[in-house]
Amino acid sequence: MNNLKRFITEEEGMGTVELVLIIVVLIALVLLFKDAIIAFVNKVLGSISSNGDKVMAPK
């Protein structure tokens, strides 16, 4: 009976399940907003490349 109580109250595997659920939700969000993420990254990288000469120019 004592082993059964320990088995029921054991929470060691819960961390793994929670981590997998978080990863699944993140992947779903990325797939859902893929186009918006790509557009944002392209905008940021374009801004960096077009303004890079200002940063590297000697004063």
MODAGI-V97660 format. One record per backbone hydrogen bond with DSSP energy under -1.0 kcal/mol. CO is the residue of the C=O (numbers start at 1). NH is the residue of the N-H. E is the energy in kcal/mol with one decimal. If there is no record, write none. Layout:
co:CO nh:NH e:E
co:CO nh:NH e:E
//
This chain:
co:1 nh:5 e:-1.8
co:2 nh:6 e:-2.1
co:3 nh:7 e:-2.3
co:4 nh:8 e:-2.2
co:5 nh:9 e:-2.2
co:13 nh:17 e:-1.7
co:14 nh:18 e:-2.5
co:15 nh:19 e:-2.2
co:16 nh:20 e:-2.4
co:17 nh:21 e:-2.2
co:18 nh:22 e:-2.2
co:19 nh:23 e:-2.2
co:20 nh:24 e:-2.3
co:21 nh:25 e:-2.2
co:22 nh:26 e:-2.4
co:23 nh:27 e:-2.4
co:24 nh:28 e:-2.2
co:25 nh:29 e:-2.3
co:26 nh:30 e:-2.3
co:27 nh:31 e:-2.4
co:28 nh:32 e:-2.1
co:29 nh:33 e:-2.4
co:33 nh:37 e:-2.5
co:34 nh:38 e:-2.5
co:35 nh:39 e:-2.3
co:36 nh:40 e:-2.2
co:37 nh:41 e:-2.6
co:38 nh:42 e:-2.5
co:39 nh:43 e:-2.2
co:40 nh:44 e:-2.5
co:41 nh:45 e:-2.8
co:42 nh:46 e:-2.3
co:43 nh:47 e:-2.2
co:44 nh:48 e:-2.3
co:45 nh:49 e:-2.5
co:46 nh:50 e:-2.3
co:47 nh:51 e:-1.7
co:51 nh:55 e:-1.1
co:52 nh:56 e:-2.0
//
